[in-house]
Amino acid sequence: MRSDNQSSFGDPPKDFILLGISDKPWLEFPLFMVLLVSYILAMLGNISIILVSWLDPQLQSPMYIFLSHLSFLDLCYTTTTIPQMLVNMGSSKKTISYGGCTVQYAIFHWLGCTECIVLAAMALDRYVAICEPLRYATIMHRPLCKQLVAVAWLSGFGNALVQVVLTVQLPFCGQQVLNNFFCEVPAMIKLSCADTAVNDTTLAVLVAFFVVVPLAFILLSYGLIVHAVLRIQSSKGRHKAFGTCSSHLVVVSLFYLPAIYMYLQPPSSYSQEQGKFISLFYSIITPTLNPFIHTLRNKDVTGALGRLLGRICRLCRR
């Protein structure tokens, strides 16, 4: 007979055991507090940017349409992972159901691939704003922005659907222990007891497409931007032009570098311990930092937040 968390070949398991971030019990409470604070900060920061982007009349340019979608993606990222982690840290039974695991890695891949394209669209917006300022309103009109956002969400969903269809067909045998704090496709593939060549190849090809192609477009855009900015005679003008791009470049670096390390390495070299900490970085740390990076480096957003807080204070006094 087998235990509840074991499955025979071909049978889907009932649940998975998540080992979490650390195997040291004394670290659970400090990690719980850090994650709780991170989640609250991520919620407050990203919701604030979404609100000011949609409500403030001074933030109705295409750049803030993309920024609001980026903040929504980061909000969903943290909500997909952190609540489950907090529940497991406060419980002796650190498990997730098979269905919950499937939903988690499906949403995570959907959000990740969508963010790749949104970041590329933001690079296009910066290129047009700096290199074609007189034609900016004509090129980056609202219908085009909405179309780019729709393409991002639909293509991300398509990739997630393919990953789910391939992963749910994998058999899992024996003890279903994931050495991670949430369900992710590479860890699920590693856990299977069947030939995963098709899954490995499909994952590598699709992730390469969603990571390499948008990243190449971003690098090309910024190469053209640098070339245009260096032709500006005024040092103040050059500084202002580079300042409008700095926040986006920091966000791109924080997102793409861990993703490249995690998904574009050969499957044989995948380390669950390394993968766990890389996943922690781009699934929790980056979405928490992003709204503060954009706020601290953008006077328009800072001013809009001030106006929003002022309106809230006036309403509370009535």
C-alpha positions as CSV (number, residue, x, y, z in Angstrom):
1,M,0.0,0.0,0.0
2,R,1.2,3.5,-0.6
3,S,0.7,6.6,1.5
4,D,-1.5,9.6,0.6
5,N,1.3,11.6,-0.8
6,Q,2.5,8.9,-3.1
7,S,1.2,7.8,-6.5
8,S,1.5,4.9,-8.7
9,F,2.8,5.3,-12.3
10,G,0.3,7.2,-14.3
11,D,-1.9,8.3,-11.4
12,P,-2.0,12.0,-10.5
13,P,-0.8,12.6,-7.0
14,K,-3.3,14.0,-4.4
15,D,-0.9,16.7,-3.2
16,F,2.7,17.8,-3.1
17,I,4.9,18.6,-0.1
18,L,6.7,22.0,-0.4
19,L,9.9,22.1,1.5
20,G,9.9,25.9,1.5
21,I,12.8,28.4,1.5
22,S,14.8,26.9,4.4
23,D,14.9,23.6,6.2
24,K,15.8,25.3,9.5
25,P,12.7,25.6,11.8
26,W,14.1,28.6,13.7
27,L,14.1,30.6,10.5
28,E,10.4,30.2,9.9
29,F,9.1,33.1,12.0
30,P,11.7,35.7,10.7
31,L,11.0,34.5,7.1
32,F,7.2,34.7,7.8
33,M,7.5,38.3,9.0
34,V,9.8,39.3,6.1
35,L,7.4,37.8,3.6
36,L,4.4,39.3,5.2
37,V,6.0,42.8,5.1
38,S,7.1,42.2,1.5
39,Y,3.6,41.3,0.5
40,I,2.1,44.3,2.2
41,L,4.6,46.6,0.5
42,A,4.1,45.0,-2.9
43,M,0.3,45.4,-2.5
44,L,0.5,49.0,-1.4
45,G,3.1,50.0,-4.0
46,N,1.6,48.3,-7.0
47,I,-2.0,49.3,-6.1
48,S,-0.9,52.9,-5.7
49,I,0.7,53.0,-9.1
50,I,-2.4,51.4,-10.7
51,L,-4.6,54.0,-9.1
52,V,-2.6,57.0,-10.0
53,S,-2.0,55.8,-13.5
54,W,-5.8,55.4,-14.1
55,L,-7.1,58.3,-12.0
56,D,-4.6,61.1,-12.4
57,P,-5.2,63.2,-15.6
58,Q,-1.5,64.0,-15.8
59,L,-0.6,60.4,-16.1
60,Q,-2.6,59.4,-19.2
61,S,0.4,58.9,-21.6
62,P,1.2,55.4,-23.1
63,M,4.1,55.0,-20.7
64,Y,1.7,54.9,-17.7
65,I,-0.7,52.5,-19.5
66,F,2.2,50.0,-19.7
67,L,3.3,50.8,-16.1
68,S,-0.1,50.1,-14.7
69,H,-0.2,46.7,-16.4
70,L,3.3,46.0,-15.1
71,S,2.2,46.8,-11.6
72,F,-0.9,44.6,-12.0
73,L,1.4,41.7,-13.2
74,D,3.6,42.2,-10.1
75,L,0.6,42.3,-7.9
76,C,-0.6,39.0,-9.3
77,Y,2.9,37.5,-9.1
78,T,3.1,38.0,-5.3
79,T,-0.5,36.9,-4.7
80,T,0.2,33.7,-6.6
81,T,3.1,32.7,-4.3
82,I,3.3,34.5,-1.0
83,P,-0.2,33.7,0.6
84,Q,0.5,29.9,0.1
85,M,3.9,30.3,1.6
86,L,2.5,32.1,4.6
87,V,-0.1,29.5,5.2
88,N,2.5,26.7,5.0
89,M,4.8,28.5,7.4
90,G,2.0,28.7,9.9
91,S,1.0,25.0,9.5
92,S,2.6,21.7,10.3
93,K,1.3,20.3,7.0
94,K,3.3,22.1,4.3
95,T,1.4,20.8,1.2
96,I,-0.4,22.0,-1.9
97,S,-3.0,20.1,-3.8
98,Y,-2.3,18.8,-7.3
99,G,-5.0,21.1,-8.7
100,G,-3.6,24.1,-6.7
101,C,-0.1,23.3,-7.9
102,T,-1.3,23.2,-11.5
103,V,-3.1,26.5,-11.2
104,Q,-0.1,28.1,-9.6
105,Y,2.5,27.2,-12.2
106,A,0.0,28.0,-15.0
107,I,-0.7,31.5,-13.7
108,F,3.0,32.0,-12.9
109,H,4.1,31.2,-16.5
110,W,1.2,33.3,-17.9
111,L,2.3,36.3,-15.9
112,G,6.0,35.8,-16.6
113,C,5.7,35.7,-20.4
114,T,3.2,38.6,-20.4
115,E,5.7,40.7,-18.4
116,C,8.4,39.9,-21.0
117,I,6.3,41.5,-23.8
118,V,5.1,44.4,-21.6
119,L,8.7,45.3,-20.8
120,A,9.5,45.2,-24.6
121,A,6.5,47.5,-25.3
122,M,7.8,49.9,-22.6
123,A,11.2,50.0,-24.4
124,L,9.4,50.8,-27.7
125,D,7.6,53.7,-25.9
126,R,10.9,55.1,-24.6
127,Y,12.5,54.8,-28.1
128,V,9.7,56.7,-29.8
129,A,9.6,59.3,-27.0
130,I,13.3,60.0,-27.3
131,C,14.1,59.3,-30.9
132,E,10.8,60.5,-32.5
133,P,9.5,63.1,-30.1
134,L,7.5,65.0,-32.7
135,R,5.7,61.9,-33.9
136,Y,5.2,60.4,-30.4
137,A,1.5,61.1,-30.1
138,T,0.9,59.8,-33.7
139,I,2.9,56.6,-33.3
140,M,2.1,55.6,-29.6
141,H,-1.6,56.2,-29.7
142,R,-3.9,54.6,-27.2
143,P,-5.4,51.9,-29.6
144,L,-1.8,50.7,-30.4
145,C,-1.0,50.5,-26.7
146,K,-4.1,48.5,-26.0
147,Q,-3.3,46.2,-28.9
148,L,0.3,45.6,-27.6
149,V,-1.1,44.9,-24.1
150,A,-3.6,42.5,-25.5
151,V,-0.9,40.7,-27.5
152,A,1.2,40.4,-24.3
153,W,-1.7,38.8,-22.3
154,L,-2.9,36.5,-25.0
155,S,0.6,35.2,-26.0
156,G,1.4,34.7,-22.3
157,F,-1.8,32.7,-21.9
158,G,-1.0,30.6,-24.9
159,N,2.5,29.7,-23.5
160,A,1.0,28.8,-20.1
161,L,-1.7,26.6,-21.8
162,V,1.0,24.6,-23.7
163,Q,3.1,24.2,-20.5
164,V,0.0,22.9,-18.5
165,V,-1.1,20.5,-21.2
166,L,2.4,18.9,-21.4
167,T,3.1,18.9,-17.6
168,V,-0.2,17.4,-16.5
169,Q,0.6,14.4,-18.7
170,L,3.8,13.6,-16.8
171,P,3.6,10.7,-14.3
172,F,4.8,11.3,-10.8
173,C,5.9,8.3,-8.8
174,G,6.8,7.8,-5.1
175,Q,7.2,10.6,-2.6
176,Q,6.0,13.9,-4.1
177,V,8.3,16.4,-2.5
178,L,9.1,19.7,-4.2
179,N,12.3,21.3,-2.9
180,N,10.8,24.7,-3.5
181,F,8.4,27.2,-2.0
182,F,5.9,27.1,-4.8
183,C,5.1,25.0,-7.9
184,E,7.1,25.8,-11.0
185,V,7.4,23.9,-14.3
186,P,11.2,23.1,-14.1
187,A,10.8,21.6,-10.6
188,M,7.7,19.6,-11.8
189,I,9.6,18.2,-14.8
190,K,12.5,17.3,-12.5
191,L,10.1,15.4,-10.2
192,S,8.7,13.2,-13.0
193,C,9.8,9.6,-13.3
194,A,9.2,9.4,-17.1
195,D,11.2,10.6,-20.1
196,T,10.8,14.4,-20.1
197,A,12.7,15.2,-23.4
198,V,9.6,16.7,-25.0
199,N,8.8,18.9,-22.0
200,D,12.4,20.0,-21.6
201,T,12.7,21.0,-25.3
202,T,9.3,22.7,-25.4
203,L,10.0,24.7,-22.3
204,A,13.4,25.7,-23.6
205,V,12.1,26.8,-27.0
206,L,9.1,28.7,-25.7
207,V,11.0,30.4,-22.9
208,A,13.8,31.3,-25.3
209,F,11.3,32.9,-27.6
210,F,9.6,34.9,-24.8
211,V,12.9,35.9,-23.1
212,V,15.4,36.2,-25.9
213,V,13.2,37.9,-28.6
214,P,11.8,40.7,-26.2
215,L,15.2,41.1,-24.6
216,A,16.9,41.5,-28.0
217,F,14.3,44.1,-29.0
218,I,14.9,46.0,-25.7
219,L,18.6,46.0,-26.2
220,L,18.2,47.2,-29.8
221,S,15.8,50.0,-28.7
222,Y,18.3,51.2,-26.1
223,G,21.1,51.0,-28.5
224,L,19.2,53.4,-30.8
225,I,18.3,55.5,-27.8
226,V,22.0,55.8,-26.6
227,H,23.0,56.8,-30.2
228,A,20.3,59.5,-30.3
229,V,21.1,60.8,-26.8
230,L,24.8,61.1,-27.4
231,R,24.0,63.5,-30.3
232,I,22.2,65.9,-27.9
233,Q,24.5,68.9,-27.4
234,S,23.3,69.8,-23.9
235,S,24.6,67.7,-21.0
236,K,21.4,68.6,-19.1
237,G,19.4,67.3,-22.0
238,R,21.4,64.0,-22.1
239,H,20.9,63.5,-18.4
240,K,17.2,64.1,-18.6
241,A,16.9,61.6,-21.5
242,F,18.8,58.9,-19.7
243,G,16.9,59.6,-16.5
244,T,13.6,58.8,-18.3
245,C,15.0,55.3,-19.1
246,S,16.9,54.4,-15.9
247,S,13.9,53.0,-14.0
248,H,12.9,50.8,-16.9
249,L,16.5,49.5,-17.3
250,V,16.7,48.6,-13.6
251,V,13.4,46.7,-13.8
252,V,14.5,44.9,-17.0
253,S,17.7,43.8,-15.3
254,L,16.0,42.6,-12.1
255,F,13.5,40.6,-14.2
256,Y,15.6,39.2,-17.0
257,L,18.8,38.2,-15.4
258,P,17.3,35.7,-12.9
259,A,14.9,34.4,-15.6
260,I,17.7,33.7,-18.0
261,Y,19.7,31.9,-15.3
262,M,16.7,29.9,-14.3
263,Y,15.1,28.9,-17.6
264,L,17.9,29.0,-20.3
265,Q,20.3,26.6,-18.6
266,P,20.5,23.0,-19.7
267,P,18.0,20.7,-17.8
268,S,20.8,18.5,-16.7
269,S,22.4,21.4,-14.8
270,Y,19.2,22.5,-13.0
271,S,19.8,22.6,-9.3
272,Q,16.7,22.8,-7.1
273,E,18.6,24.7,-4.3
274,Q,19.9,27.3,-6.8
275,G,16.5,27.4,-8.5
276,K,14.7,28.0,-5.2
277,F,16.7,31.1,-4.4
278,I,16.5,32.4,-8.0
279,S,12.8,31.9,-7.9
280,L,12.6,33.8,-4.7
281,F,14.3,36.7,-6.3
282,Y,12.1,37.2,-9.4
283,S,8.8,36.0,-7.9
284,I,8.9,38.1,-4.7
285,I,11.8,40.5,-4.4
286,T,11.5,42.0,-7.9
287,P,7.7,42.6,-7.8
288,T,8.1,44.2,-4.4
289,L,10.9,46.6,-5.5
290,N,9.4,47.6,-8.9
291,P,6.8,50.1,-7.7
292,F,9.4,51.8,-5.5
293,I,12.0,52.0,-8.3
294,H,9.4,53.7,-10.6
295,T,8.2,56.0,-7.8
296,L,11.6,57.1,-6.6
297,R,12.9,57.8,-10.1
298,N,9.8,59.5,-11.5
299,K,8.7,62.9,-10.3
300,D,5.4,62.6,-12.2
301,V,4.4,59.5,-10.3
302,T,5.6,61.0,-7.0
303,G,3.5,64.1,-7.6
304,A,0.5,62.0,-8.6
305,L,0.8,60.0,-5.4
306,G,1.0,63.2,-3.4
307,R,-2.2,64.5,-5.0
308,L,-4.0,61.1,-4.5
309,L,-3.0,61.1,-0.8
310,G,-4.2,64.7,-0.5
311,R,-7.6,63.8,-1.9
312,I,-7.9,60.8,0.5
313,C,-7.0,63.0,3.5
314,R,-9.6,65.6,2.5
315,L,-12.2,62.9,2.2
316,C,-11.3,61.5,5.6
317,R,-11.7,64.9,7.3
318,R,-15.3,65.3,6.0
